[in-house]
């Protein structure tokens, strides 16, 4: 990665973190970059879980149980306990895309990165952009 590409990636991470802080004001981690890094670690775990599910390595019940543990950690990081918010954050079972997403109804009036389906992406991989 060139210095320019690294600079652009870091600016995108910073902006995404700042956008998340606006949406989730109760977040304990106030540093936008650290917030993104914490969520990205969980994104990787959730993506691996979805890959295992898609490959038939785990069944649906295991996928749900393990996914709930990841989502609990996400909620803790975001400082969210409201059921409305938690119902709108989910793990995508399709391993071809981002794993941690927000419903399009929840993000429609918010400035946040989204996929083609309109789902908000909680922890994008900025190395791919």
Secondary structure, DSSP 4 states (H G I P E B T S, - for coil): --HHHHHHHHHHHHHHHHHHHHH-TT-S---HHHHHHHHHHHHHHHHHHHHHHHTTSS-HHHHHHHHHHHHHHHHHHHT---HHHHHTEEE-S-TTS-SEEE-HHHHTTS---B-TTSPEESS--TT--
